[in-house]
Amino acid sequence: MLEKYDVILASNSPRRKQLLEGLGVKFRTQTIPGLDESYPDDLQGGDIPLYLAKKKSSAYEEILQDNTMIITADTIVWHKGFVLGKPKSREQAIDMIKSLSGDSHQVYTGVCVKTKERTEAFFCESTVKFSQLTQAEIEYYVDNYKPFDKAGSYGIQEWIGYVGVESMTGSFYNIMGLPVHQLYAVLKEF
């Protein structure tokens, strides 16, 4: 359905690549290093990754041709009114997972699909509840899976998801970083 487009996934995320491949979309990846990922302080929840996906998309306007489609995305973990981003250290990763242990949080992914003629943007929300994790379990996960490229310091598709996720509502793939069911519906409109 997208054969007329040169589809560019503007992401280095191996999970987003895997999920877009799963839709059967032919695409290539291209990123602009050092993009500013700041956002206004008054944004909350899903509005944050939606804003960032649109902001990332606007950085690619120079390369848009008549047949180019850019897909950008951003995922955050939202817990008790705060964003848990990508951890900068082992200690920060451990602290983030400790804060999620035995509690629920939301995962929001904002997506923007842009061509020269049209822009569609949306966000998806999922809720994850972790069981109470021990210090040893948290350290085992961080030391063996090194979740430093993941919002909230975890990947639901990894060991910690197997042993620690008690329940979830919403899209599993959203929690991985790309709500493919919603993206597919949007792509069908192009």
N, C-alpha and C positions, 0 to 999 in steps of 0.2 A: 504493500500500500504506500510505501514511502520511496519507491524507486526513483521518483523525479528529484529527490533530495540527496545532497551530500550531507549526511547526518554526522554531526560532531558532538560527542559526549565530552563536555568540558570538565573532566574529573580525572584524577589519578587513582580513585578508589577502585581496588580490585573487585570489591563487592558490587559496586554500581556497574562495572563492566560486565560481570557475570550475570547480573539481573537483566540488563538490557539485551545481552546475547540471548538470554532465555526467552525473550519476546520474539526472537527471530529477526530483529532489526539489524541491517547492515550499517555499521558506523565505524568511525575512527575516533581516536581521542586526541585532544589538543588542550593544553592548559597554558595559562599565562602566569608565570611565577610571580610571587609577591603581591597578589591581589589584596587590596584592603578589605578586611572582613569585619570592620567595625559597623555598629548599628546604633540608632538612637536609643538612649537609656530608657525611654518611656515605652518601648515595645515589650510585649509579653508573649509567652508561649509560642504558638504557631506563627505569629506575625514576624518573629525574629528570622527563622529560616526562609520564610516567604520573601522578606525584604532582602536577605542575603542572596537568594537564588536570582532575584531580579537584578540586583546590583552586579553579580557576577556576569549575568547575561549581557548587561549593557557594556561591559568591558570588551565584548567580542563584536560589537557593531561594525568596526572597521573591516573585519574579514567577511562580513555577510555579502554573499553574492545572491543572484536571483534564485539559485537552486540550493542554497545553504540553509540547514536547520541546526540550531545550537540547542543543546539540552544542558541546563545547569541545575544543580541541586545543592542543598545544604541540610544537614541533620543536627538536631540538638537533643540533649536529654534535659528535661525540665523537672526539677525536684524542689518542692517546697518554695516555689517562687524564684528559683535561681537556675541559671544555665550551668550545666556541667559539660564543659568542652572537652578537648583532647588533653590528657594529662601531660605535664611537662617533665615528670620524674616518676620513679618507682613509688616513692612515698605519696605523691599526689594521686596516683592511680589507686593505691591501697586505700587512701582516705576516701576517695570518691565511692569505691565499691562498698566500703564500710557504711557510708551514709545511705546507700541504697538498700543495704541488707535489712531484711525484715520489713520492708516498706514498699509502697507503690510509687511509680513515677511515670511521666509521660515522655514519649518520643515523638518529636515532630520533624517531618521532612518537608521542606519547601522545594518546589520544582518549577522551573521556567522553561518553556519551549518557545523559541523565537525564530522567525524567518523575517525576510525583508518586509513582508506584507502584514504579518500577524504576530502577536505575542499572547500566549496563554500561560497563566501562572496559578498555582494552587498549593495548598499544604494538606498533609494527612496527619492524623493523630492516632497513636496507639498507647495503651496503658500496659505497663509491665509490673508485676508484683514479684519481688524476690523473697525467698524464704530466708530465715536467719542463717547467715554464713559464718563459719568460724574464721578466726585470724589465719589459721593454717590453710584453709581452703582459698581464702582471698590471696594470700601470698603465693600459693601454688599456681593459681591462675595467672597472676601478674608476672611471675618469674618464668613461666613456661609459654605463655601466649603473647606476652609483651604488647598489651593493648594501647600503645601510645598513639596510634593513628585513629582511635575510635572515640567518638563522643561518649562521655560518661564512663570511659575506661573499660568498656566491655563489648563483646560481640555475641549476640544472642545465639548465633549459629555455632559457637565454640563451646568448650567444656563447661564454662560457667553457666551457659544457657541450659545445658543438659541437667546439671545438678542443682542450679539455683533458681531457675524461673519457675515459680509456683503457678502462675497464671498470666494470661495476657488477653487483652481485647483489642480488636482492630487488626490491622495488617501486619503479619509477620515480616513481610518484605520491606515495609516501611521501617521497621526496627533495624533491619539490615542496612537501610540507607536509600532505598528507592521504592516508592509505592507503585509497583508496576501495573497493578490493576487500574489505578486512576490514570497513570501515564498512558497506558494503552488506549483508554477511552478518549483521551485528549488527542493522541496521535491519529486516531481514526478520523478525526474532524479536519485534518490538514489535507 
